[in-house]
Amino acid sequence: MELKNFQQKVANLEFKLQKGIGLLNTTVEWKSPLWKNDSEAYLKEDTKITIYPKSGNCRCIDFEIHLKALTDRLSIGGSDDEKGYSGFSVRLKLPADVTFSGANGLIEPVNTAIEAGNSMNINGAFLNGGERGGVVIWSDPSNPAPSNSWILRKAASMQYVCCKLRKKAYYSSSNADCKADR
């Protein structure tokens, strides 16, 4: 999918280290030549990324994304088709042996969204030398509902959590070490 007719201007970028925790804060203004001839932003995005110290084989990274419409003529939603692409997405270089599991066990990706609970374990030979590792994405219960729809792909694509504006992602080389309770 090609994105056209918009620009993102980074209005603020700040990184600081506090007690071993990395804090990255950004403010991005979204503009378009189709909206007031690129003279005003139509959306403001505030993002806070918290990078926690590694603990065992796990590193937790918390993404908090706030989108604010700067006009009453803007609506935010997924694609207008059966897939409904929207929300937080993760682009990973997926190994050939990738597997997905949710609240009820293993999941086989299909063309449309899958109901699978508020977490997704993406596992496979992610590590050096083909060692198994993975990524667990956990949807914070305070997110807008529904927070259990996932669009999953086994190759050359992103993994989407549908209709979410705030996500927590946990990265681990051994998913058993990660806890979705931060």
N, C-alpha and C positions, 0 to 999 in steps of 0.2 A: 504494500500500500504506500503510495507516494503522498506526502503531506505538502500541500501547496498554500500559498498566500498567507503565511504567518511568519512572524519573527519573534524570537525570544531574546529580550534584553536583560542581562543580569544586572540588577540595580544594586544588589548588595551580596557580598561573599565574605564570610568570616569563618575562620577555623581557629579553634583553641583547644589546648590540652589541659584538662582539669583532673588532677588525681589519677592520671593514667587513662582517662576516658577522652576520646576524641569527639569534639562537637563541631559539626559543619552546619552552618546556617546560611541559607540563600534566600533572596527575594528576586523573583523573575517577573518581568512585565511582558505580557503577550500582546503583540500588535499585529495589524494586518493592513495591507493597502486597500482592502475591501471595507475596513472600518475607519471612518473619519480620515481617510487618506494617510493612514499610518501615523497620525499626529497624536493619538491617545491610545493608551492601553485599554483593552476590553476585559482582561483577566489579570489578577495578581496571584502569583503562586509563592507561598512561603513554605520552605522545606527545612526540616531539622533532621539531620542524620547523626545518630549517636553510635559511636563505635566503641564497644566495650573491650577490655583486655581479654586475650585468649585465656580460656580456662580448660585445661586438659586438651582435648582435640576440638574444642568448640569456640567459635567467636560469634558473639551476638551483635547484630547491627539493627538498630531500630530506625525505621523510616516514618516520619510524621509529615504528611503533606496536607497543606490547607490551600484550597482554591477559592478565590473570591471573585465573583462576577462584578465587574465595574460598571455594568449597564443592566437594565432590566430586560434587555432583549437577548441575553445570552442564556442558553440552557446547556447543561453538561449531561451527557449520557453516552450510551454505547452506540455501536453501529446499528443502523436500521435494517438488520437482517437476522437470520436464524442464529448466527454466531453471537451477536451482541457484544463484540469486543469493547472493552472499557476497563477502567480501573487500573490498579497497580499491575505492572508487568515486569517480568524478570527475563533478561536475555542471557542464556547460558550456552556454553559450548557443550552440547550433550554427547555423552559417550554412546557407542552403538548398543550397549547393554542397559540403557536407562530404563528404570522402572518408576512408577508413581504409586503412592499409596496414601489413602485418606483415612477417615474415621472407621470405615468398614473394610479396610484391607486394600489389596492390590486393585488398581484402576487401569483400564485400557483406554487411552485417549480416543476420542471420536471427533467428528467435525464440529459439534456444538458443545455448549457448556455442560458440565457434569456437576451434579450435587454430590459433595464429598466431605462435608464437615468444614470446620474452620481452620484446618491445617492440611498441608500437602507436603509429603516427604518425597523428594526427587533424589533417587539413588543410582549409583552406577560407578564405573571405573573413571572417576573424575581426577584422581590423584596421580602423581608421577609414578611411572612404572605400571600403570593399569590398576593400581590399588583402588579398592572401593571407598567411596566417600559420598557426600551428598549435601543437599540444601533442604532445610525445612522452612517453609513459609507459613507463618501463623497469622491469622486475621484476628486482630484485637476485638473482643466482644463489644467494645464501645463504638465500633464502626457502624455506619448505617446498614440496615438490613437490606437484602440478604447478604450474608458474609460467607456463604458456603458453596458458591458457584465458581467453577474453575474451567478455563479453556486451556487444554493441554495439548502439546505437540511433541512428537518423538524426535523430530529433526528440523533444523534450519528455521527456527521460529522462536517466539517468546512464549512464556507461560503467563497466563493472565488470571487474575482474580477479578471476577466481574463486579462492576459497580462499586468499587471500593475507593475511598479517598485517603485512607490511612492504613498502613500495613506494618507489620513487624516481620523481619526476615532473620532467620537464624542459620548461620553457615557452619558446617562441621565436617570434619573428616571421619567422624564416627557419630552418626545420628543418635545413637543410644546415649551419648553424652549431653545432648541438647535437651533443654526443658522449655516448653512453651508456656512458661508461667511468669515471665519477667514483667 
